[in-house]
Every structure is written in C-alpha cells, then in structure tokens.
Amino acid sequence: MLCAGVGVAFAPHAAAQTYPAKPIRLIAPSSPGSGVDIVARFYAQKLAAQIKQQVVVENRAGAGANLGAEIAAKAPPDGYTLFMGTPAHTINPSLYRRLNYDIVRDFVPISQVSSGQYVAVVHPSLPVKTLPQLIALAKARPGQLNYGSAGNGNATHLAGELFRAMANVNVVHVPYKGSGPALVDLMGGQMQFMFSNLTAALPHIKSGKLRALAVTGARRTPIAPELPTVAEAALPGYAVESWFGLLAPAGTPPEIVARLTTETNTAMRAPEMKERLASEGADPMAGTATEFAALLKIEIAKWAKVVKQAGITAE
C-alpha cells in the first residue's frame, strides 16, 4: 500500500517532466483571420518551437465566443487542450441568462498574452477635434448623436456604454454585424462616432476619412502616440482594452500550468513577437497566472455594472 501511495504522489511530477508528449490543441473562439485567431497562431508557432511539439490552433466560432469556451471547459484537464480567452468571456456572464461554462470556475489562468486598444473615432463632418468637445456636443444635442458598434454586447458596444455612463451623455447605440459594416456607415456619415478596434480604424484615420479623438487603454499606444487616452482627455478611470489570455481546463496539474506560464512568458517576450503583434495593433504581455486571474475578476465586475446600468441583453 505504501508503495502504491508513493507512486500516486509522484505521478503528477512525472507527468510534468514528460509534458508535452504529444501535440497540443489551442482553441480560438472565433473564425480564421480574426484578431484572436491571428494572435493565437503567432503564439502557437512560437510555443511549438520552444517545446519541440506541435501546437494546433482549432477555430470554434459561434454563440458570441461561448462555443469555443464550452468545448475547452469540457476537455480533459491534462494540458493538451488550451483556450485563448477574450474580453467577451468576462462580458458574457452578465450578458447571457445562462452559460454552459464558468470562466472562473471551469478554467485555470495561465497568462495574459496580449493587450490592444480601441479608439474613439468620429466622422470628419462632426465639429469636434477632442473628446471633451464630443462630450460637450452630445450634451448640447441630447439623443441626437448616434454611435455604432460591432454588435449588441460586443466590446465596442460596452466601450461606448461605459463612455455614455461616465460622461453622463444621452447618445443612441446602433448595432452592426461586425466592425466592417459599422466603419463603412461611419465613413458614410450614417452615424457620428464609434469605438473601433484601432487596427481596423487606423488606415481610415490616416486617409482622413475618420478623425481620431482618443484611445481607450490605460496608457497611450506606440502605434499612435499622439492620441491621448480617454482617461487623460476627459474621463479619469476609463479603461477598455482588447486583451487575450491563455487558460486551461480546471484541474490541469499545477506543474503543467507553471510550465505553460513560463513558456508563454518566454514566447511573448521574444523581440519578434512584439513586431508581429504591432502589425495587429497589439502589445505582447507577460505575467503570472495570479495576475491574469485578477484581471479576469476585475473585468467581470466592471462589465457586470455596465451591462446592468445599460440594460443590455444578448440578442
């Protein structure tokens, strides 16, 4: 009996020493070509080179990014199924009445891998050049300014709702089926402003078809360093970032989680990763599992408040 007990006690350590012994699948809860898919593939390529094992990105889009999360949550907790979480997974607990997974209970955080920003953009015909001017105009014309988003409950929608609440303005939300159609209508003058993914909006800002007022992150971005943050321009405390982070199914051995955290930090600190993510308007991130867990809880609480105040529900 003693020998059996000793064998069991050392099993997790032995598993960690031999890990990974086969290919790893990384579930991206989106279609190919999306932001999270691109970052997942950059990461998978770098991780595979480090651990000398194949890392296969599996796209599982659908149900507001919930389908991929459900599949990952039910996978064996052996380190061979990983999941790339997004802001949607901290918004959805408040947006949907019922989910078949819990992003905190059913997963163990590994590390945040990237951070990106949104940008407040207006149609050039709007007589504003700064965020305070936009707020002043919205207050002078209550209910007359429309802002678009990539969809009801999307992060671009929530960024607008947080702005509306903190600025105390009456503006009207117009949801679209994706950022592309929303940007087209904004450039066409069918609405007045929106919070867009920075990468998607940047070419139109440079061409003069859109005017940028501020970025949404906690710090200015090196991609457009001349733009102030929303917080410094007008609304202290405002921060919305487009982050991605690595998780594993709950119950994954701590030794494997620790190994993955170390490998992920090494991958994201590589000089070539900074260059690659810059092309997507993002910055590589490295940190501990504890730090990523704290980010998840902060984001869940923040969006729960916004969703409740705005009365937003999933379509």
C-alpha positions, -999 to 999 in steps of 0.1 A, spaced: 0 0 0 28 24 9 45 18 -25 12 25 -43 8 57 -24 43 68 -32 36 60 -69 5 81 -69 22 110 -51 49 112 -77 26 108 -107 19 145 -113 56 154 -111 64 126 -136 37 139 -159 51 174 -158 86 161 -166 74 143 -197 50 171 -208 43 176 -236 45 141 -251 20 148 -279 5 177 -299 -14 204 -280 -46 220 -294 -53 256 -288 -89 266 -291 -96 300 -306 -132 310 -301 -135 328 -335 -133 323 -372 -99 323 -391 -85 357 -397 -100 374 -366 -78 392 -341 -78 364 -316 -71 338 -343 -41 358 -356 -26 362 -321 -33 326 -313 -14 315 -344 15 338 -337 17 323 -301 12 287 -312 41 290 -337 64 304 -311 54 280 -283 58 250 -307 93 260 -315 101 263 -277 86 230 -265 95 210 -296 59 198 -300 32 207 -324 6 233 -313 -26 232 -334 -50 261 -334 -86 249 -336 -112 276 -346 -145 272 -328 -165 303 -336 -201 308 -326 -226 318 -298 -208 350 -290 -175 333 -284 -192 309 -260 -190 278 -281 -152 276 -280 -152 282 -243 -178 254 -237 -157 229 -257 -125 238 -239 -141 237 -204 -152 201 -210 -118 189 -223 -96 166 -202 -75 187 -178 -42 172 -190 -25 202 -206 -32 191 -241 -62 215 -246 -56 252 -241 -80 281 -247 -75 317 -258 -98 339 -237 -111 373 -248 -129 402 -232 -162 386 -244 -157 359 -218 -158 385 -190 -188 403 -206 -209 372 -214 -216 362 -177 -236 393 -174 -250 393 -209 -265 358 -211 -290 344 -187 -274 310 -188 -240 298 -199 -227 262 -201 -194 272 -186 -180 295 -159 -148 313 -170 -136 314 -134 -147 280 -120 -141 259 -151 -107 273 -161 -73 279 -146 -55 310 -158 -20 306 -174 -11 341 -185 -23 371 -204 -6 372 -238 -16 405 -254 -32 438 -249 -47 460 -276 -68 492 -277 -99 507 -292 -101 542 -305 -128 568 -304 -134 580 -339 -158 605 -354 -170 614 -389 -149 644 -402 -180 665 -406 -187 664 -369 -175 698 -354 -152 682 -327 -115 676 -326 -112 665 -290 -131 641 -267 -142 670 -244 -157 687 -274 -176 655 -283 -190 653 -248 -200 689 -249 -217 684 -283 -236 653 -270 -248 673 -240 -259 701 -263 -278 677 -285 -293 650 -262 -304 619 -281 -293 633 -314 -258 617 -318 -256 580 -328 -227 557 -321 -221 524 -338 -206 491 -326 -197 457 -340 -228 442 -324 -250 442 -293 -230 432 -263 -197 434 -282 -167 450 -265 -171 480 -289 -207 484 -276 -196 482 -240 -168 507 -246 -195 531 -258 -218 524 -229 -190 530 -204 -183 563 -221 -220 572 -221 -223 564 -184 -191 581 -173 -196 612 -195 -233 613 -185 -245 619 -221 -276 608 -239 -264 591 -271 -281 564 -292 -265 530 -299 -267 515 -334 -255 478 -335 -240 463 -367 -230 428 -377 -193 434 -373 -168 463 -372 -165 464 -410 -201 475 -418 -201 499 -388 -169 516 -401 -184 519 -436 -215 536 -423 -195 559 -401 -174 570 -430 -206 574 -450 -220 597 -423 -249 574 -413 -237 578 -377 -215 602 -358 -189 582 -338 -179 548 -325 -153 530 -305 -134 509 -331 -106 484 -330 -75 506 -335 -60 484 -362 -92 484 -383 -96 522 -380 -60 533 -384 -59 532 -423 -91 554 -424 -77 578 -398 -45 582 -418 -65 588 -450 -86 614 -434 -119 595 -437 -122 594 -399 -109 617 -371 -94 600 -340 -100 616 -306 -86 592 -280 -76 556 -273 -93 536 -247 -64 519 -228 -48 528 -195 -17 541 -214 -11 557 -248 -2 534 -276 31 535 -295 11 529 -327 -5 564 -324 14 581 -295 -1 615 -304 -36 603 -292 -44 608 -256 -63 582 -236 -99 587 -228 -89 589 -192 -64 617 -196 -85 636 -221 -118 637 -202 -128 607 -181 -104 597 -153 -107 560 -146 -119 550 -180 -101 520 -194 -111 494 -220 -85 471 -236 -87 443 -261 -68 416 -243 -62 379 -250 -51 354 -224 -43 317 -222 -63 293 -200 -66 256 -194 -95 234 -181 -98 235 -144 -80 206 -128 -49 208 -150 -19 198 -129 -2 229 -113 32 217 -125 19 218 -161 3 252 -156 35 266 -142 55 252 -172 30 268 -196 32 301 -178 70 301 -180 69 291 -217 42 317 -225 62 345 -209 93 334 -228 73 334 -261 57 368 -255 90 385 -245 107 374 -278 116 405 -299 99 391 -330 66 387 -311 65 425 -304 69 432 -341 43 406 -351 17 419 -327 24 455 -335 10 447 -370 -22 438 -353 -23 469 -331 -14 449 -300 14 446 -275 27 413 -261 21 407 -225 39 385 -199 29 379 -163 18 354 -137 -13 332 -136 -23 352 -105 -21 385 -123 -43 371 -151 -68 357 -126 -70 392 -110 -76 408 -145 -105 384 -152 -122 392 -119 -118 430 -124 -132 428 -159 -162 406 -149 -171 431 -122 -166 461 -144 -188 448 -172 -215 435 -149 -220 470 -137 -221 485 -172 -244 458 -186 -269 462 -157 -269 500 -159 -275 499 -197 -300 471 -195 -281 451 -222 -292 416 -231 -279 391 -256 -298 390 -289 
